[in-house]
Structure formats: structure tokens, C-alpha cells
Amino acid sequence: MAEDLQGLLEAAVYVGDLDAAEAFYGGTLGLERILRLEGRHVFFRCGGSVLLCFVAEETRKPPGNPDLPVPAHGAEGPGHVCFSVAGPAMDGWRQRLEGAGLEIEADFQWPNGARSIYLRDPAGNSVELAEPKLWFGEG
């Protein structure tokens, strides 16, 4: 039942260069690296969730380990991921991103007052930093 779904455990983006992904998500954003399998993926912890950065071509291959029968998957083109950031921290994040030489694509307030900052990761994925009230009100 829907009430049993407690949140997103993981989300994935697809990248072509694991070193660039690790520099961006681990370095610039400061996420903790959990696991890296050279040529295939690098995973990061973000609060109570995990961000999976996969090389799509490798995840489309059938699994080679019968003990881990994960179905092949992958995506074409840029995806999107949004990180939850408290409102008072948004200005600091903008400064940090610009200080890292990253282009801010958009920085605006939604009709409900929530602020979002958009930029691109090295693979072209849309990365958003947004106040939680975007979806969950003032609480």
C-alpha cells in the first residue's frame, strides 16, 4: 500500500565519466562516497538516501553474478535529481557552486515561496537544490 512507501531510498543519474561524477558529487557537493566499481558506478550517501551514478552502457549488460540478479537498466540523455536544502543555506550553496566555477542555470522562487537553484553536473544531468517546502509546505 502507498502508506508503506516511506520515501525514496535511492535515485540514479547516468554519467559517462566516473571521475568527473565523483569530483562533482563527492567534491563540490560534499556527498560521502559509499562504493565505487571502476568503469560501472559510484554511489554516494545523502542524508537518508543514496545517489547512484551509473555508466549507462555498463548497467544495460546482463548481471554476471547469479547471487545478485539485478535487472539490466539504464537511461538515454540527461536526467534530473533534486537535493533538499534548508532555506537559510541556499545563499551559501549558491556561493559555493559559483566559487567552484559552475554556471547557475536558474535561481528563483516558486509560487509557494520555495527557492530552487538549477545547474548541470559534468554529464549534463539537471541538478536542483530546493527548499523542502516546494513539496511539503512550511513544515
Rosetta blueprint (number, residue, H / E / L):
1 M L
2 A H
3 E H
4 D H
5 L L
6 Q L
7 G L
8 L L
9 L L
10 E E
11 A E
12 A E
13 V E
14 Y E
15 V E
16 G L
17 D L
18 L H
19 D H
20 A H
21 A H
22 E H
23 A H
24 F H
25 Y H
26 G H
27 G H
28 T H
29 L L
30 G L
31 L L
32 E E
33 R E
34 I E
35 L E
36 R E
37 L E
38 E L
39 G L
40 R L
41 H E
42 V E
43 F E
44 F E
45 R E
46 C E
47 G L
48 G L
49 S E
50 V E
51 L E
52 L E
53 C E
54 F E
55 V E
56 A H
57 E H
58 E H
59 T H
60 R L
61 K L
62 P L
63 P L
64 G L
65 N L
66 P L
67 D L
68 L L
69 P L
70 V L
71 P L
72 A L
73 H L
74 G L
75 A L
76 E L
77 G L
78 P L
79 G L
80 H E
81 V E
82 C E
83 F E
84 S E
85 V L
86 A L
87 G H
88 P H
89 A H
90 M H
91 D H
92 G H
93 W H
94 R H
95 Q H
96 R H
97 L H
98 E H
99 G H
100 A L
101 G L
102 L L
103 E L
104 I L
105 E L
106 A E
107 D E
108 F E
109 Q E
110 W L
111 P L
112 N L
113 G L
114 A L
115 R E
116 S E
117 I E
118 Y E
119 L E
120 R E
121 D L
122 P L
123 A L
124 G L
125 N L
126 S E
127 V E
128 E E
129 L E
130 A E
131 E L
132 P L
133 K H
134 L H
135 W H
136 F H
137 G L
138 E L
139 G L
